[in-house]
Amino acid sequence: MQLGKNGVTDNFVETLKTYFKTRDIVKISVLKSAGHSKEKVKEYSEKILDKLGVYYTSKMIGFVIVIRKWRKPKR
């Protein structure tokens, strides 16, 4: 999945939720148009986790956000 200049929108989060119905891990690559800095990627990661809930964790590898779904809350 790719995150573009619109950033984290409600539509983007809904698409993520539908992906997690069949997958446990989703990789999101942050494009240059979304703001190519480490701080911006971390900010996007936090926004996504806030909107998804406590059953998800994230990890940043460069400009890629890896989000994983767990059976139990991880926070």
BAMIBA-660983 format. One record per atom (N, C-alpha, C, O, CB): chain; atom name; residue number from 1; z, y, x; residue in one letter. Coordinates in steps of 0.02 Angstrom, whole numbers, plus 50000, padded with zeros to 5 digits. Glycine has a CB too. Example, Ala and Ser with C-alpha at 12.3 -4.5 7.8 and 13.67 -1.06 7.14 Angstrom:
! BAMIBA-660983
+----+----+-----+-------+-------+-------+----+
: ch : at :   i :    c3 :    c2 :    c1 : aa :
+----+----+-----+-------+-------+-------+----+
:  A :  N :   1 : 50390 : 49716 : 50660 :  a :
:  A : CA :   1 : 50390 : 49775 : 50615 :  a :
:  A :  C :   1 : 50390 : 49835 : 50660 :  a :
:  A :  O :   1 : 50423 : 49834 : 50712 :  a :
:  A : CB :   1 : 50452 : 49776 : 50565 :  a :
:  A :  N :   2 : 50354 : 49888 : 50642 :  s :
:  A : CA :   2 : 50357 : 49947 : 50684 :  s :
:  A :  C :   2 : 50394 : 50002 : 50645 :  s :
:  A :  O :   2 : 50402 : 50057 : 50670 :  s :
:  A : CB :   2 : 50286 : 49970 : 50704 :  s :
+----+----+-----+-------+-------+-------+----+
! end
This chain:
! BAMIBA-660983
+----+----+-----+-------+-------+-------+----+
: ch : at :   i :    c3 :    c2 :    c1 : aa :
+----+----+-----+-------+-------+-------+----+
:  A :  N :   1 : 50000 : 49942 : 50042 :  m :
:  A : CA :   1 : 50000 : 50000 : 50000 :  m :
:  A :  C :   1 : 50000 : 50062 : 50044 :  m :
:  A :  O :   1 : 50024 : 50060 : 50101 :  m :
:  A : CB :   1 : 50061 : 50000 : 49952 :  m :
:  A :  N :   2 : 49973 : 50116 : 50018 :  q :
:  A : CA :   2 : 49970 : 50177 : 50058 :  q :
:  A :  C :   2 : 50003 : 50235 : 50020 :  q :
:  A :  O :   2 : 49997 : 50240 : 49959 :  q :
:  A : CB :   2 : 49897 : 50195 : 50074 :  q :
:  A :  N :   3 : 50037 : 50277 : 50058 :  l :
:  A : CA :   3 : 50069 : 50336 : 50031 :  l :
:  A :  C :   3 : 50031 : 50397 : 50055 :  l :
:  A :  O :   3 : 50027 : 50409 : 50116 :  l :
:  A : CB :   3 : 50144 : 50340 : 50051 :  l :
:  A :  N :   4 : 50002 : 50435 : 50009 :  g :
:  A : CA :   4 : 49958 : 50491 : 50027 :  g :
:  A :  C :   4 : 49990 : 50558 : 50016 :  g :
:  A :  O :   4 : 50051 : 50565 : 50016 :  g :
:  A : CB :   4 : 49895 : 50487 : 49989 :  g :
:  A :  N :   5 : 49948 : 50608 : 50007 :  k :
:  A : CA :   5 : 49970 : 50678 : 50003 :  k :
:  A :  C :   5 : 50013 : 50693 : 49942 :  k :
:  A :  O :   5 : 50050 : 50742 : 49942 :  k :
:  A : CB :   5 : 49912 : 50723 : 50004 :  k :
:  A :  N :   6 : 50008 : 50652 : 49889 :  n :
:  A : CA :   6 : 50050 : 50665 : 49830 :  n :
:  A :  C :   6 : 50122 : 50645 : 49840 :  n :
:  A :  O :   6 : 50166 : 50667 : 49803 :  n :
:  A : CB :   6 : 50022 : 50627 : 49770 :  n :
:  A :  N :   7 : 50136 : 50605 : 49890 :  g :
:  A : CA :   7 : 50205 : 50585 : 49905 :  g :
:  A :  C :   7 : 50229 : 50532 : 49857 :  g :
:  A :  O :   7 : 50190 : 50493 : 49829 :  g :
:  A : CB :   7 : 50250 : 50645 : 49903 :  g :
:  A :  N :   8 : 50295 : 50530 : 49848 :  v :
:  A : CA :   8 : 50327 : 50480 : 49805 :  v :
:  A :  C :   8 : 50328 : 50507 : 49734 :  v :
:  A :  O :   8 : 50369 : 50550 : 49717 :  v :
:  A : CB :   8 : 50399 : 50463 : 49830 :  v :
:  A :  N :   9 : 50283 : 50482 : 49692 :  t :
:  A : CA :   9 : 50280 : 50503 : 49622 :  t :
:  A :  C :   9 : 50306 : 50447 : 49578 :  t :
:  A :  O :   9 : 50319 : 50391 : 49602 :  t :
:  A : CB :   9 : 50207 : 50522 : 49602 :  t :
:  A :  N :  10 : 50315 : 50461 : 49514 :  d :
:  A : CA :  10 : 50338 : 50409 : 49467 :  d :
:  A :  C :  10 : 50287 : 50353 : 49462 :  d :
:  A :  O :  10 : 50306 : 50295 : 49456 :  d :
:  A : CB :  10 : 50351 : 50440 : 49397 :  d :
:  A :  N :  11 : 50224 : 50371 : 49463 :  n :
:  A : CA :  11 : 50171 : 50321 : 49460 :  n :
:  A :  C :  11 : 50172 : 50275 : 49520 :  n :
:  A :  O :  11 : 50162 : 50214 : 49514 :  n :
:  A : CB :  11 : 50102 : 50355 : 49454 :  n :
:  A :  N :  12 : 50186 : 50303 : 49579 :  f :
:  A : CA :  12 : 50190 : 50264 : 49640 :  f :
:  A :  C :  12 : 50247 : 50213 : 49636 :  f :
:  A :  O :  12 : 50240 : 50156 : 49656 :  f :
:  A : CB :  12 : 50199 : 50310 : 49701 :  f :
:  A :  N :  13 : 50305 : 50235 : 49610 :  v :
:  A : CA :  13 : 50363 : 50191 : 49603 :  v :
:  A :  C :  13 : 50349 : 50136 : 49552 :  v :
:  A :  O :  13 : 50369 : 50079 : 49563 :  v :
:  A : CB :  13 : 50425 : 50232 : 49582 :  v :
:  A :  N :  14 : 50316 : 50152 : 49498 :  e :
:  A : CA :  14 : 50299 : 50101 : 49448 :  e :
:  A :  C :  14 : 50252 : 50049 : 49478 :  e :
:  A :  O :  14 : 50259 : 49989 : 49463 :  e :
:  A : CB :  14 : 50267 : 50133 : 49386 :  e :
:  A :  N :  15 : 50204 : 50070 : 49518 :  t :
:  A : CA :  15 : 50159 : 50023 : 49552 :  t :
:  A :  C :  15 : 50199 : 49978 : 49599 :  t :
:  A :  O :  15 : 50185 : 49918 : 49603 :  t :
:  A : CB :  15 : 50105 : 50061 : 49590 :  t :
:  A :  N :  16 : 50247 : 50006 : 49634 :  l :
:  A : CA :  16 : 50290 : 49966 : 49678 :  l :
:  A :  C :  16 : 50328 : 49913 : 49639 :  l :
:  A :  O :  16 : 50332 : 49856 : 49660 :  l :
:  A : CB :  16 : 50339 : 50011 : 49716 :  l :
:  A :  N :  17 : 50355 : 49932 : 49582 :  k :
:  A : CA :  17 : 50393 : 49885 : 49541 :  k :
:  A :  C :  17 : 50349 : 49827 : 49517 :  k :
:  A :  O :  17 : 50372 : 49770 : 49514 :  k :
:  A : CB :  17 : 50423 : 49920 : 49480 :  k :
:  A :  N :  18 : 50286 : 49841 : 49501 :  t :
:  A : CA :  18 : 50242 : 49787 : 49481 :  t :
:  A :  C :  18 : 50225 : 49742 : 49540 :  t :
:  A :  O :  18 : 50216 : 49682 : 49531 :  t :
:  A : CB :  18 : 50178 : 49815 : 49449 :  t :
:  A :  N :  19 : 50219 : 49770 : 49600 :  y :
:  A : CA :  19 : 50208 : 49729 : 49660 :  y :
:  A :  C :  19 : 50266 : 49682 : 49671 :  y :
:  A :  O :  19 : 50256 : 49624 : 49690 :  y :
:  A : CB :  19 : 50198 : 49774 : 49722 :  y :
:  A :  N :  20 : 50327 : 49705 : 49660 :  f :
:  A : CA :  20 : 50386 : 49664 : 49673 :  f :
:  A :  C :  20 : 50396 : 49609 : 49621 :  f :
:  A :  O :  20 : 50441 : 49568 : 49630 :  f :
:  A : CB :  20 : 50447 : 49708 : 49675 :  f :
:  A :  N :  21 : 50357 : 49607 : 49569 :  k :
:  A : CA :  21 : 50362 : 49552 : 49522 :  k :
:  A :  C :  21 : 50335 : 49488 : 49553 :  k :
:  A :  O :  21 : 50355 : 49433 : 49534 :  k :
:  A : CB :  21 : 50323 : 49568 : 49457 :  k :
:  A :  N :  22 : 50289 : 49494 : 49601 :  t :
:  A : CA :  22 : 50259 : 49435 : 49632 :  t :
:  A :  C :  22 : 50273 : 49430 : 49707 :  t :
:  A :  O :  22 : 50257 : 49380 : 49738 :  t :
:  A : CB :  22 : 50185 : 49435 : 49621 :  t :
:  A :  N :  23 : 50303 : 49482 : 49737 :  r :
:  A : CA :  23 : 50315 : 49483 : 49809 :  r :
:  A :  C :  23 : 50387 : 49500 : 49825 :  r :
:  A :  O :  23 : 50422 : 49529 : 49783 :  r :
:  A : CB :  23 : 50268 : 49533 : 49844 :  r :
:  A :  N :  24 : 50409 : 49481 : 49885 :  d :
:  A : CA :  24 : 50476 : 49499 : 49908 :  d :
:  A :  C :  24 : 50474 : 49556 : 49958 :  d :
:  A :  O :  24 : 50523 : 49593 : 49965 :  d :
:  A : CB :  24 : 50511 : 49439 : 49938 :  d :
:  A :  N :  25 : 50418 : 49564 : 49993 :  i :
:  A : CA :  25 : 50411 : 49616 : 50044 :  i :
:  A :  C :  25 : 50347 : 49656 : 50032 :  i :
:  A :  O :  25 : 50294 : 49627 : 50019 :  i :
:  A : CB :  25 : 50411 : 49584 : 50116 :  i :
:  A :  N :  26 : 50352 : 49722 : 50036 :  v :
:  A : CA :  26 : 50293 : 49765 : 50029 :  v :
:  A :  C :  26 : 50293 : 49814 : 50088 :  v :
:  A :  O :  26 : 50344 : 49844 : 50104 :  v :
:  A : CB :  26 : 50294 : 49804 : 49961 :  v :
:  A :  N :  27 : 50235 : 49821 : 50119 :  k :
:  A : CA :  27 : 50227 : 49869 : 50174 :  k :
:  A :  C :  27 : 50189 : 49930 : 50148 :  k :
:  A :  O :  27 : 50137 : 49924 : 50115 :  k :
:  A : CB :  27 : 50188 : 49836 : 50234 :  k :
:  A :  N :  28 : 50216 : 49988 : 50162 :  i :
:  A : CA :  28 : 50186 : 50051 : 50141 :  i :
:  A :  C :  28 : 50168 : 50091 : 50204 :  i :
:  A :  O :  28 : 50212 : 50109 : 50243 :  i :
:  A : CB :  28 : 50234 : 50093 : 50094 :  i :
:  A :  N :  29 : 50104 : 50104 : 50213 :  s :
:  A : CA :  29 : 50084 : 50145 : 50270 :  s :
:  A :  C :  29 : 50079 : 50218 : 50247 :  s :
:  A :  O :  29 : 50048 : 50233 : 50197 :  s :
:  A : CB :  29 : 50016 : 50120 : 50299 :  s :
:  A :  N :  30 : 50110 : 50261 : 50286 :  v :
:  A : CA :  30 : 50111 : 50333 : 50271 :  v :
:  A :  C :  30 : 50051 : 50365 : 50305 :  v :
:  A :  O :  30 : 50044 : 50362 : 50366 :  v :
:  A : CB :  30 : 50178 : 50367 : 50294 :  v :
:  A :  N :  31 : 50007 : 50394 : 50265 :  l :
:  A : CA :  31 : 49946 : 50424 : 50292 :  l :
:  A :  C :  31 : 49960 : 50493 : 50322 :  l :
:  A :  O :  31 : 50012 : 50523 : 50309 :  l :
:  A : CB :  31 : 49894 : 50431 : 50236 :  l :
:  A :  N :  32 : 49914 : 50517 : 50363 :  k :
:  A : CA :  32 : 49922 : 50582 : 50395 :  k :
:  A :  C :  32 : 49927 : 50639 : 50344 :  k :
:  A :  O :  32 : 49962 : 50688 : 50356 :  k :
:  A : CB :  32 : 49864 : 50596 : 50442 :  k :
:  A :  N :  33 : 49893 : 50632 : 50288 :  s :
:  A : CA :  33 : 49894 : 50685 : 50237 :  s :
:  A :  C :  33 : 49962 : 50692 : 50203 :  s :
:  A :  O :  33 : 49976 : 50743 : 50172 :  s :
:  A : CB :  33 : 49840 : 50671 : 50184 :  s :
:  A :  N :  34 : 50005 : 50641 : 50210 :  a :
:  A : CA :  34 : 50071 : 50643 : 50179 :  a :
:  A :  C :  34 : 50122 : 50677 : 50225 :  a :
:  A :  O :  34 : 50179 : 50688 : 50205 :  a :
:  A : CB :  34 : 50095 : 50573 : 50162 :  a :
:  A :  N :  35 : 50103 : 50693 : 50285 :  g :
:  A : CA :  35 : 50149 : 50723 : 50333 :  g :
:  A :  C :  35 : 50168 : 50672 : 50385 :  g :
:  A :  O :  35 : 50209 : 50628 : 50372 :  g :
:  A : CB :  35 : 50212 : 50751 : 50297 :  g :
:  A :  N :  36 : 50138 : 50677 : 50442 :  h :
:  A : CA :  36 : 50145 : 50625 : 50493 :  h :
:  A :  C :  36 : 50200 : 50643 : 50542 :  h :
:  A :  O :  36 : 50185 : 50661 : 50600 :  h :
:  A : CB :  36 : 50079 : 50613 : 50529 :  h :
:  A :  N :  37 : 50263 : 50639 : 50521 :  s :
:  A : CA :  37 : 50319 : 50648 : 50566 :  s :
:  A :  C :  37 : 50372 : 50596 : 50548 :  s :
:  A :  O :  37 : 50375 : 50573 : 50490 :  s :
:  A : CB :  37 : 50348 : 50721 : 50561 :  s :
:  A :  N :  38 : 50413 : 50578 : 50596 :  k :
:  A : CA :  38 : 50465 : 50527 : 50584 :  k :
:  A :  C :  38 : 50515 : 50549 : 50531 :  k :
:  A :  O :  38 : 50538 : 50509 : 50491 :  k :
:  A : CB :  38 : 50501 : 50511 : 50650 :  k :
:  A :  N :  39 : 50531 : 50613 : 50531 :  e :
:  A : CA :  39 : 50579 : 50639 : 50481 :  e :
:  A :  C :  39 : 50551 : 50633 : 50411 :  e :
:  A :  O :  39 : 50587 : 50615 : 50364 :  e :
:  A : CB :  39 : 50596 : 50712 : 50496 :  e :
:  A :  N :  40 : 50487 : 50647 : 50404 :  k :
:  A : CA :  40 : 50454 : 50643 : 50338 :  k :
:  A :  C :  40 : 50452 : 50571 : 50313 :  k :
:  A :  O :  40 : 50463 : 50558 : 50254 :  k :
:  A : CB :  40 : 50383 : 50673 : 50341 :  k :
:  A :  N :  41 : 50438 : 50524 : 50359 :  v :
:  A : CA :  41 : 50435 : 50453 : 50340 :  v :
:  A :  C :  41 : 50504 : 50430 : 50318 :  v :
:  A :  O :  41 : 50510 : 50392 : 50269 :  v :
:  A : CB :  41 : 50409 : 50410 : 50399 :  v :
:  A :  N :  42 : 50556 : 50451 : 50353 :  k :
:  A : CA :  42 : 50624 : 50433 : 50334 :  k :
:  A :  C :  42 : 50643 : 50462 : 50266 :  k :
:  A :  O :  42 : 50676 : 50429 : 50226 :  k :
:  A : CB :  42 : 50674 : 50457 : 50388 :  k :
:  A :  N :  43 : 50621 : 50523 : 50254 :  e :
:  A : CA :  43 : 50634 : 50555 : 50189 :  e :
:  A :  C :  43 : 50600 : 50516 : 50132 :  e :
:  A :  O :  43 : 50630 : 50505 : 50080 :  e :
:  A : CB :  43 : 50609 : 50628 : 50191 :  e :
:  A :  N :  44 : 50537 : 50496 : 50143 :  y :
:  A : CA :  44 : 50501 : 50456 : 50093 :  y :
:  A :  C :  44 : 50537 : 50390 : 50081 :  y :
:  A :  O :  44 : 50543 : 50368 : 50023 :  y :
:  A : CB :  44 : 50429 : 50443 : 50115 :  y :
:  A :  N :  45 : 50560 : 50358 : 50134 :  s :
:  A : CA :  45 : 50595 : 50295 : 50128 :  s :
:  A :  C :  45 : 50658 : 50302 : 50085 :  s :
:  A :  O :  45 : 50671 : 50259 : 50042 :  s :
:  A : CB :  45 : 50613 : 50268 : 50197 :  s :
:  A :  N :  46 : 50696 : 50354 : 50097 :  e :
:  A : CA :  46 : 50757 : 50366 : 50058 :  e :
:  A :  C :  46 : 50741 : 50380 : 49984 :  e :
:  A :  O :  46 : 50777 : 50356 : 49940 :  e :
:  A : CB :  46 : 50797 : 50424 : 50088 :  e :
:  A :  N :  47 : 50689 : 50419 : 49971 :  k :
:  A : CA :  47 : 50669 : 50434 : 49902 :  k :
:  A :  C :  47 : 50649 : 50370 : 49865 :  k :
:  A :  O :  47 : 50669 : 50360 : 49808 :  k :
:  A : CB :  47 : 50611 : 50484 : 49900 :  k :
:  A :  N :  48 : 50611 : 50327 : 49899 :  i :
:  A : CA :  48 : 50588 : 50265 : 49868 :  i :
:  A :  C :  48 : 50648 : 50220 : 49851 :  i :
:  A :  O :  48 : 50651 : 50192 : 49797 :  i :
:  A : CB :  48 : 50539 : 50228 : 49914 :  i :
:  A :  N :  49 : 50695 : 50214 : 49898 :  l :
:  A : CA :  49 : 50753 : 50172 : 49886 :  l :
:  A :  C :  49 : 50797 : 50199 : 49829 :  l :
:  A :  O :  49 : 50825 : 50161 : 49790 :  l :
:  A : CB :  49 : 50794 : 50166 : 49949 :  l :
:  A :  N :  50 : 50803 : 50265 : 49825 :  d :
:  A : CA :  50 : 50842 : 50295 : 49770 :  d :
:  A :  C :  50 : 50811 : 50279 : 49703 :  d :
:  A :  O :  50 : 50847 : 50267 : 49654 :  d :
:  A : CB :  50 : 50846 : 50371 : 49780 :  d :
:  A :  N :  51 : 50746 : 50280 : 49699 :  k :
:  A : CA :  51 : 50712 : 50267 : 49635 :  k :
:  A :  C :  51 : 50708 : 50193 : 49618 :  k :
:  A :  O :  51 : 50707 : 50176 : 49559 :  k :
:  A : CB :  51 : 50643 : 50296 : 49636 :  k :
:  A :  N :  52 : 50707 : 50149 : 49668 :  l :
:  A : CA :  52 : 50702 : 50077 : 49655 :  l :
:  A :  C :  52 : 50769 : 50046 : 49635 :  l :
:  A :  O :  52 : 50772 : 50007 : 49588 :  l :
:  A : CB :  52 : 50675 : 50041 : 49716 :  l :
:  A :  N :  53 : 50822 : 50063 : 49669 :  g :
:  A : CA :  53 : 50888 : 50036 : 49652 :  g :
:  A :  C :  53 : 50922 : 50001 : 49710 :  g :
:  A :  O :  53 : 50899 : 50005 : 49767 :  g :
:  A : CB :  53 : 50881 : 49988 : 49595 :  g :
:  A :  N :  54 : 50978 : 49967 : 49695 :  v :
:  A : CA :  54 : 51020 : 49938 : 49747 :  v :
:  A :  C :  54 : 50997 : 49870 : 49772 :  v :
:  A :  O :  54 : 51024 : 49845 : 49821 :  v :
:  A : CB :  54 : 51090 : 49931 : 49722 :  v :
:  A :  N :  55 : 50947 : 49840 : 49741 :  y :
:  A : CA :  55 : 50923 : 49775 : 49762 :  y :
:  A :  C :  55 : 50870 : 49779 : 49817 :  y :
:  A :  O :  55 : 50839 : 49728 : 49833 :  y :
:  A : CB :  55 : 50895 : 49738 : 49703 :  y :
:  A :  N :  56 : 50859 : 49837 : 49844 :  y :
:  A : CA :  56 : 50805 : 49847 : 49893 :  y :
:  A :  C :  56 : 50833 : 49877 : 49958 :  y :
:  A :  O :  56 : 50879 : 49918 : 49956 :  y :
:  A : CB :  56 : 50749 : 49892 : 49864 :  y :
:  A :  N :  57 : 50803 : 49857 : 50014 :  t :
:  A : CA :  57 : 50818 : 49888 : 50078 :  t :
:  A :  C :  57 : 50753 : 49906 : 50112 :  t :
:  A :  O :  57 : 50700 : 49880 : 50096 :  t :
:  A : CB :  57 : 50861 : 49839 : 50123 :  t :
:  A :  N :  58 : 50757 : 49953 : 50160 :  s :
:  A : CA :  58 : 50696 : 49974 : 50194 :  s :
:  A :  C :  58 : 50706 : 49974 : 50269 :  s :
:  A :  O :  58 : 50762 : 49978 : 50294 :  s :
:  A : CB :  58 : 50674 : 50043 : 50170 :  s :
:  A :  N :  59 : 50650 : 49971 : 50304 :  k :
:  A : CA :  59 : 50649 : 49972 : 50376 :  k :
:  A :  C :  59 : 50587 : 50011 : 50397 :  k :
:  A :  O :  59 : 50533 : 50002 : 50368 :  k :
:  A : CB :  59 : 50650 : 49900 : 50407 :  k :
:  A :  N :  60 : 50593 : 50054 : 50447 :  m :
:  A : CA :  60 : 50536 : 50094 : 50469 :  m :
:  A :  C :  60 : 50511 : 50066 : 50535 :  m :
:  A :  O :  60 : 50549 : 50056 : 50582 :  m :
:  A : CB :  60 : 50555 : 50168 : 50476 :  m :
:  A :  N :  61 : 50446 : 50055 : 50538 :  i :
:  A : CA :  61 : 50414 : 50033 : 50600 :  i :
:  A :  C :  61 : 50356 : 50082 : 50611 :  i :
:  A :  O :  61 : 50303 : 50075 : 50581 :  i :
:  A : CB :  61 : 50388 : 49957 : 50597 :  i :
:  A :  N :  62 : 50366 : 50131 : 50654 :  g :
:  A : CA :  62 : 50316 : 50183 : 50664 :  g :
:  A :  C :  62 : 50307 : 50223 : 50600 :  g :
:  A :  O :  62 : 50354 : 50253 : 50575 :  g :
:  A : CB :  62 : 50249 : 50151 : 50685 :  g :
:  A :  N :  63 : 50246 : 50224 : 50574 :  f :
:  A : CA :  63 : 50231 : 50260 : 50512 :  f :
:  A :  C :  63 : 50222 : 50212 : 50454 :  f :
:  A :  O :  63 : 50187 : 50227 : 50406 :  f :
:  A : CB :  63 : 50169 : 50304 : 50521 :  f :
:  A :  N :  64 : 50254 : 50153 : 50459 :  v :
:  A : CA :  64 : 50252 : 50103 : 50406 :  v :
:  A :  C :  64 : 50323 : 50092 : 50380 :  v :
:  A :  O :  64 : 50370 : 50085 : 50419 :  v :
:  A : CB :  64 : 50221 : 50036 : 50432 :  v :
:  A :  N :  65 : 50330 : 50092 : 50314 :  i :
:  A : CA :  65 : 50394 : 50077 : 50282 :  i :
:  A :  C :  65 : 50389 : 50007 : 50254 :  i :
:  A :  O :  65 : 50345 : 49992 : 50214 :  i :
:  A : CB :  65 : 50411 : 50130 : 50225 :  i :
:  A :  N :  66 : 50436 : 49964 : 50274 :  v :
:  A : CA :  66 : 50438 : 49895 : 50249 :  v :
:  A :  C :  66 : 50497 : 49892 : 50200 :  v :
:  A :  O :  66 : 50554 : 49904 : 50219 :  v :
:  A : CB :  66 : 50446 : 49843 : 50307 :  v :
:  A :  N :  67 : 50482 : 49874 : 50137 :  i :
:  A : CA :  67 : 50534 : 49871 : 50086 :  i :
:  A :  C :  67 : 50542 : 49798 : 50065 :  i :
:  A :  O :  67 : 50493 : 49763 : 50052 :  i :
:  A : CB :  67 : 50517 : 49916 : 50025 :  i :
:  A :  N :  68 : 50605 : 49776 : 50062 :  r :
:  A : CA :  68 : 50619 : 49707 : 50045 :  r :
:  A :  C :  68 : 50664 : 49704 : 49984 :  r :
:  A :  O :  68 : 50710 : 49745 : 49977 :  r :
:  A : CB :  68 : 50652 : 49670 : 50104 :  r :
:  A :  N :  69 : 50651 : 49657 : 49940 :  k :
:  A : CA :  69 : 50690 : 49647 : 49879 :  k :
:  A :  C :  69 : 50739 : 49589 : 49890 :  k :
:  A :  O :  69 : 50720 : 49537 : 49916 :  k :
:  A : CB :  69 : 50644 : 49634 : 49818 :  k :
:  A :  N :  70 : 50802 : 49599 : 49870 :  w :
:  A : CA :  70 : 50854 : 49548 : 49877 :  w :
:  A :  C :  70 : 50878 : 49527 : 49809 :  w :
:  A :  O :  70 : 50868 : 49562 : 49759 :  w :
:  A : CB :  70 : 50912 : 49574 : 49920 :  w :
:  A :  N :  71 : 50909 : 49469 : 49806 :  r :
:  A : CA :  71 : 50937 : 49445 : 49743 :  r :
:  A :  C :  71 : 51003 : 49479 : 49726 :  r :
:  A :  O :  71 : 51020 : 49489 : 49667 :  r :
:  A : CB :  71 : 50948 : 49369 : 49746 :  r :
:  A :  N :  72 : 51041 : 49498 : 49778 :  k :
:  A : CA :  72 : 51105 : 49532 : 49768 :  k :
:  A :  C :  72 : 51101 : 49603 : 49795 :  k :
:  A :  O :  72 : 51062 : 49616 : 49840 :  k :
:  A : CB :  72 : 51162 : 49493 : 49803 :  k :
:  A :  N :  73 : 51140 : 49649 : 49768 :  p :
:  A : CA :  73 : 51139 : 49718 : 49794 :  p :
:  A :  C :  73 : 51159 : 49719 : 49867 :  p :
:  A :  O :  73 : 51205 : 49682 : 49887 :  p :
:  A : CB :  73 : 51185 : 49763 : 49754 :  p :
:  A :  N :  74 : 51127 : 49761 : 49907 :  k :
:  A : CA :  74 : 51140 : 49765 : 49979 :  k :
:  A :  C :  74 : 51177 : 49828 : 50000 :  k :
:  A :  O :  74 : 51191 : 49836 : 50059 :  k :
:  A : CB :  74 : 51075 : 49760 : 50017 :  k :
:  A :  N :  75 : 51194 : 49872 : 49955 :  r :
:  A : CA :  75 : 51228 : 49934 : 49973 :  r :
:  A :  C :  75 : 51302 : 49929 : 49965 :  r :
:  A :  O :  75 : 51338 : 49977 : 49979 :  r :
:  A : CB :  75 : 51202 : 49992 : 49932 :  r :
+----+----+-----+-------+-------+-------+----+
! end
